Amino acid sequence: MSRFRVLVACEFSGIVREAFAKKGHDAWSCDLLPTEKPGNHILGDVLKHLNEDWDLMIAHPPCTYFSNAGMCNLTRKNSDDEYRRKRLALTHKSFKFVKRLFNAPIKNICIENPVGWLNTHWRKPDQIIQPWQFGHGETKATCLWLKNLPTLIPTKNVAGRNNRIHKMSPSKDRSKLRSITFRGTANAMAEQWGS
């Protein structure tokens, strides 16, 4: 097996990074937040590292302005026009960030984000996956936009269909907790895209 240099953009949890590292790859996470799991981590702006010698990038851009939950703020009847304009401007700024990631000079790229704005304003995803396809009895529709990568093959369909992520109680860490990749999905990425 070849050893790849893998960049996991916008990841603080270290879950995807460590799945690739366990397969023998030189995997690095990069985020504005410090990593929660000790390992190779770049604390800072991922855009400054896109021109380095990477074989694969898996990017998890923040979904604050892209998810269906975030988009509902643009259509609320009681939202004023100024709020909508600001929110839409932030959405467009975030979209420029996504395009820079996808157009990076890296051969193999995956952009991961929930169903939402990117599906309708950019392009349809190459694949929509669920945690229950990879060993977790939960639902969380996750879109993958792929460049030079095959779609993921489910590894372990399981019963259950708990919507825990959607029903998560409000808290200061809610958005962080909702953004963490399921370990089964990370393992499938490392197994299938790292070989």
BADREN-697826 format. One record per residue (C-alpha): residue in three letters; x, y, z; chain. Coordinates in pm, 1 decimal. Layout:
+--------+----------+----------+----------+--------+
! residu !       px !       py !       pz ! chaine !
+--------+----------+----------+----------+--------+
!    ala !        X !        Y !        Z !      A !
...
+--------+----------+----------+----------+--------+
# end
This chain:
+--------+----------+----------+----------+--------+
! residu !       px !       py !       pz ! chaine !
+--------+----------+----------+----------+--------+
!    met !      0.0 !      0.0 !      0.0 !      A !
!    ser !    121.7 !    348.6 !    -84.9 !      A !
!    arg !    162.8 !    598.9 !    194.1 !      A !
!    phe !    -37.6 !    913.5 !    122.5 !      A !
!    arg !    -12.0 !   1264.0 !    264.3 !      A !
!    val !   -363.3 !   1340.5 !    378.6 !      A !
!    leu !   -501.0 !   1680.1 !    479.2 !      A !
!    val !   -822.6 !   1680.6 !    680.6 !      A !
!    ala !   -940.2 !   2039.5 !    653.4 !      A !
!    cys !  -1160.0 !   2201.2 !    917.3 !      A !
!    glu !  -1131.8 !   1912.5 !   1162.3 !      A !
!    phe !  -1066.0 !   1962.7 !   1533.9 !      A !
!    ser !  -1182.9 !   1618.0 !   1653.8 !      A !
!    gly !   -899.1 !   1422.7 !   1491.7 !      A !
!    ile !  -1132.2 !   1133.9 !   1403.3 !      A !
!    val !  -1076.0 !   1130.1 !   1025.6 !      A !
!    arg !   -706.7 !   1214.6 !   1066.7 !      A !
!    glu !   -652.6 !    923.3 !   1306.0 !      A !
!    ala !   -842.9 !    677.9 !   1083.3 !      A !
!    phe !   -591.5 !    751.9 !    805.4 !      A !
!    ala !   -294.6 !    751.2 !   1044.8 !      A !
!    lys !   -392.7 !    401.3 !   1165.8 !      A !
!    lys !   -367.4 !    286.1 !    804.5 !      A !
!    gly !     -7.6 !    415.8 !    789.0 !      A !
!    his !    -68.3 !    746.2 !    613.0 !      A !
!    asp !     93.3 !   1081.1 !    694.1 !      A !
!    ala !   -234.9 !   1242.2 !    797.2 !      A !
!    trp !   -278.9 !   1597.1 !    927.6 !      A !
!    ser !   -584.7 !   1781.5 !   1050.1 !      A !
!    cys !   -607.2 !   2159.8 !   1019.1 !      A !
!    asp !   -850.6 !   2387.9 !   1195.7 !      A !
!    leu !   -879.8 !   2725.1 !   1364.7 !      A !
!    leu !   -950.7 !   2528.2 !   1683.9 !      A !
!    pro !   -693.0 !   2312.5 !   1863.1 !      A !
!    thr !   -727.3 !   1939.0 !   1816.3 !      A !
!    glu !   -916.9 !   1737.1 !   2074.7 !      A !
!    lys !   -708.4 !   1427.0 !   2004.1 !      A !
!    pro !   -328.5 !   1444.5 !   2018.5 !      A !
!    gly !   -167.5 !   1396.2 !   1679.7 !      A !
!    asn !    -56.0 !   1581.4 !   1367.6 !      A !
!    his !   -253.3 !   1904.2 !   1373.7 !      A !
!    ile !   -205.3 !   2242.7 !   1210.5 !      A !
!    leu !   -364.4 !   2519.4 !   1414.1 !      A !
!    gly !   -455.8 !   2790.7 !   1166.6 !      A !
!    asp !   -607.5 !   2880.2 !    831.2 !      A !
!    val !   -618.6 !   2578.6 !    598.7 !      A !
!    leu !   -602.8 !   2804.5 !    290.4 !      A !
!    lys !   -237.2 !   2873.9 !    375.6 !      A !
!    his !   -157.3 !   2503.2 !    342.4 !      A !
!    leu !   -338.5 !   2401.0 !     22.9 !      A !
!    asn !    -27.6 !   2434.3 !   -195.8 !      A !
!    glu !    173.9 !   2186.9 !     10.2 !      A !
!    asp !    237.0 !   1837.4 !   -120.7 !      A !
!    trp !    -91.1 !   1657.6 !    -38.8 !      A !
!    asp !   -227.9 !   1348.4 !   -212.2 !      A !
!    leu !   -575.9 !   1369.0 !    -63.6 !      A !
!    met !   -786.9 !   1627.8 !    115.3 !      A !
!    ile !  -1108.0 !   1564.7 !    303.5 !      A !
!    ala !  -1266.0 !   1898.3 !    392.6 !      A !
!    his !  -1541.3 !   1964.6 !    643.2 !      A !
!    pro !  -1614.0 !   2336.4 !    587.1 !      A !
!    pro !  -1836.2 !   2492.1 !    854.6 !      A !
!    cys !  -2201.4 !   2438.0 !    766.9 !      A !
!    thr !  -2342.9 !   2733.2 !    962.4 !      A !
!    tyr !  -2460.5 !   2907.4 !    645.9 !      A !
!    phe !  -2520.1 !   2599.2 !    429.2 !      A !
!    ser !  -2728.8 !   2351.7 !    626.1 !      A !
!    asn !  -3105.7 !   2344.4 !    596.4 !      A !
!    ala !  -3119.9 !   2453.6 !    961.4 !      A !
!    gly !  -2904.1 !   2756.0 !    882.2 !      A !
!    met !  -3099.8 !   2838.1 !    568.0 !      A !
!    cys !  -3430.6 !   2856.9 !    755.4 !      A !
!    asn !  -3303.1 !   3181.8 !    908.4 !      A !
!    leu !  -3316.7 !   3340.0 !    563.3 !      A !
!    thr !  -3683.3 !   3257.2 !    513.8 !      A !
!    arg !  -3829.2 !   3339.5 !    856.0 !      A !
!    lys !  -4120.9 !   3578.4 !    823.6 !      A !
!    asn !  -4006.9 !   3789.8 !   1116.9 !      A !
!    ser !  -3649.7 !   3830.1 !    987.6 !      A !
!    asp !  -3576.0 !   4181.7 !    872.6 !      A !
!    asp !  -3421.4 !   4258.2 !    535.6 !      A !
!    glu !  -3093.2 !   4378.6 !    687.7 !      A !
!    tyr !  -3050.8 !   4047.1 !    872.3 !      A !
!    arg !  -3120.7 !   3852.9 !    552.0 !      A !
!    arg !  -2870.1 !   4061.4 !    355.1 !      A !
!    lys !  -2596.8 !   4004.0 !    614.9 !      A !
!    arg !  -2672.7 !   3632.7 !    636.5 !      A !
!    leu !  -2670.0 !   3594.3 !    258.6 !      A !
!    ala !  -2339.2 !   3783.4 !    235.4 !      A !
!    leu !  -2186.9 !   3542.9 !    489.1 !      A !
!    thr !  -2325.7 !   3247.1 !    293.4 !      A !
!    his !  -2159.8 !   3372.9 !    -26.1 !      A !
!    lys !  -1831.3 !   3434.1 !    157.7 !      A !
!    ser !  -1845.6 !   3078.8 !    296.1 !      A !
!    phe !  -1917.9 !   2946.0 !    -53.1 !      A !
!    lys !  -1601.3 !   3113.6 !   -186.9 !      A !
!    phe !  -1411.9 !   2923.9 !     83.6 !      A !
!    val !  -1568.4 !   2593.7 !    -30.0 !      A !
!    lys !  -1476.6 !   2663.1 !   -393.0 !      A !
!    arg !  -1116.1 !   2740.8 !   -295.7 !      A !
!    leu !  -1099.5 !   2407.9 !   -114.2 !      A !
!    phe !  -1251.2 !   2215.4 !   -406.0 !      A !
!    asn !  -1024.9 !   2388.1 !   -662.2 !      A !
!    ala !   -708.6 !   2335.3 !   -457.0 !      A !
!    pro !   -409.5 !   2182.8 !   -639.8 !      A !
!    ile !   -468.0 !   1845.8 !   -472.0 !      A !
!    lys !   -552.0 !   1548.5 !   -693.3 !      A !
!    asn !   -811.0 !   1376.6 !   -472.7 !      A !
!    ile !  -1064.8 !   1586.3 !   -282.7 !      A !
!    cys !  -1380.4 !   1529.6 !    -81.0 !      A !
!    ile !  -1596.6 !   1814.9 !     45.6 !      A !
!    glu !  -1837.5 !   1702.3 !    319.7 !      A !
!    asn !  -2142.4 !   1899.9 !    432.4 !      A !
!    pro !  -2506.3 !   1838.3 !    526.8 !      A !
!    val !  -2795.5 !   1867.8 !    283.9 !      A !
!    gly !  -2866.9 !   2234.7 !    218.5 !      A !
!    trp !  -2752.4 !   2538.9 !     24.5 !      A !
!    leu !  -2461.5 !   2373.2 !   -158.0 !      A !
!    asn !  -2698.5 !   2116.1 !   -313.6 !      A !
!    thr !  -2914.8 !   2381.9 !   -473.0 !      A !
!    his !  -2671.9 !   2669.2 !   -536.2 !      A !
!    trp !  -2354.8 !   2482.5 !   -634.6 !      A !
!    arg !  -2423.9 !   2133.9 !   -763.4 !      A !
!    lys !  -2576.6 !   1807.6 !   -657.1 !      A !
!    pro !  -2345.3 !   1599.0 !   -437.7 !      A !
!    asp !  -2182.0 !   1287.8 !   -579.4 !      A !
!    gln !  -2316.2 !   1090.4 !   -285.7 !      A !
!    ile !  -2534.7 !   1124.8 !     23.0 !      A !
!    ile !  -2440.6 !    891.5 !    307.4 !      A !
!    gln !  -2593.0 !    806.4 !    644.5 !      A !
!    pro !  -2416.3 !    691.3 !    966.5 !      A !
!    trp !  -2632.2 !    375.9 !    974.1 !      A !
!    gln !  -2456.7 !    261.9 !    653.8 !      A !
!    phe !  -2126.8 !    255.1 !    846.0 !      A !
!    gly !  -2216.6 !     89.9 !   1175.4 !      A !
!    his !  -2396.4 !    367.0 !   1367.2 !      A !
!    gly !  -2770.9 !    339.8 !   1430.6 !      A !
!    glu !  -2833.0 !    706.9 !   1365.1 !      A !
!    thr !  -2946.4 !    937.2 !   1089.0 !      A !
!    lys !  -2752.9 !   1236.3 !    960.7 !      A !
!    ala !  -2771.1 !   1283.3 !    585.2 !      A !
!    thr !  -2422.4 !   1390.1 !    477.9 !      A !
!    cys !  -2334.4 !   1501.3 !    125.7 !      A !
!    leu !  -2002.2 !   1427.2 !    -38.6 !      A !
!    trp !  -1870.8 !   1625.1 !   -335.7 !      A !
!    leu !  -1586.9 !   1422.0 !   -484.0 !      A !
!    lys !  -1293.8 !   1491.7 !   -714.0 !      A !
!    asn !  -1106.1 !   1183.6 !   -841.6 !      A !
!    leu !  -1251.0 !    967.1 !   -563.5 !      A !
!    pro !  -1504.3 !    684.4 !   -586.2 !      A !
!    thr !  -1825.9 !    695.4 !   -388.8 !      A !
!    leu !  -1804.1 !    521.8 !    -51.3 !      A !
!    ile !  -1935.2 !    168.1 !    -29.1 !      A !
!    pro !  -2140.5 !    110.8 !    287.9 !      A !
!    thr !  -1953.5 !   -114.9 !    529.1 !      A !
!    lys !  -2216.3 !   -212.6 !    785.6 !      A !
!    asn !  -2586.1 !   -131.1 !    757.2 !      A !
!    val !  -2739.5 !   -135.4 !   1103.3 !      A !
!    ala !  -3088.0 !   -108.8 !   1245.6 !      A !
!    gly !  -3195.6 !    178.7 !   1458.1 !      A !
!    arg !  -3241.0 !    517.7 !   1294.0 !      A !
!    asn !  -3203.5 !    747.5 !   1590.0 !      A !
!    asn !  -3205.1 !   1115.9 !   1497.6 !      A !
!    arg !  -2982.5 !   1211.1 !   1794.3 !      A !
!    ile !  -2784.0 !   1480.3 !   1610.9 !      A !
!    his !  -3096.3 !   1669.6 !   1500.9 !      A !
!    lys !  -3255.9 !   1642.6 !   1846.0 !      A !
!    met !  -2946.2 !   1754.3 !   2036.3 !      A !
!    ser !  -3029.9 !   2003.2 !   2311.2 !      A !
!    pro !  -2911.1 !   2361.9 !   2274.2 !      A !
!    ser !  -2573.0 !   2426.9 !   2433.4 !      A !
!    lys !  -2257.5 !   2628.6 !   2375.1 !      A !
!    asp !  -2092.8 !   2317.4 !   2222.6 !      A !
!    arg !  -2389.7 !   2204.5 !   2012.3 !      A !
!    ser !  -2248.8 !   2311.1 !   1675.1 !      A !
!    lys !  -1912.8 !   2147.7 !   1754.1 !      A !
!    leu !  -2076.7 !   1823.6 !   1864.7 !      A !
!    arg !  -2302.2 !   1814.4 !   1558.7 !      A !
!    ser !  -2004.3 !   1856.2 !   1324.6 !      A !
!    ile !  -1800.7 !   1555.6 !   1441.3 !      A !
!    thr !  -1762.3 !   1277.2 !   1183.9 !      A !
!    phe !  -1881.2 !    932.9 !   1287.2 !      A !
!    arg !  -1593.8 !    691.8 !   1341.6 !      A !
!    gly !  -1741.9 !    428.8 !   1105.0 !      A !
!    thr !  -1755.6 !    682.6 !    822.9 !      A !
!    ala !  -1397.7 !    794.5 !    892.5 !      A !
!    asn !  -1278.9 !    432.4 !    888.6 !      A !
!    ala !  -1453.8 !    371.9 !    555.4 !      A !
!    met !  -1285.6 !    678.7 !    405.6 !      A !
!    ala !   -943.5 !    561.0 !    523.9 !      A !
!    glu !  -1001.9 !    204.1 !    408.2 !      A !
!    gln !  -1146.8 !    287.3 !     67.6 !      A !
!    trp !   -971.7 !    610.6 !    -26.7 !      A !
!    gly !   -638.1 !    531.1 !    136.9 !      A !
!    ser !   -562.6 !    224.2 !    -71.2 !      A !
+--------+----------+----------+----------+--------+
# end
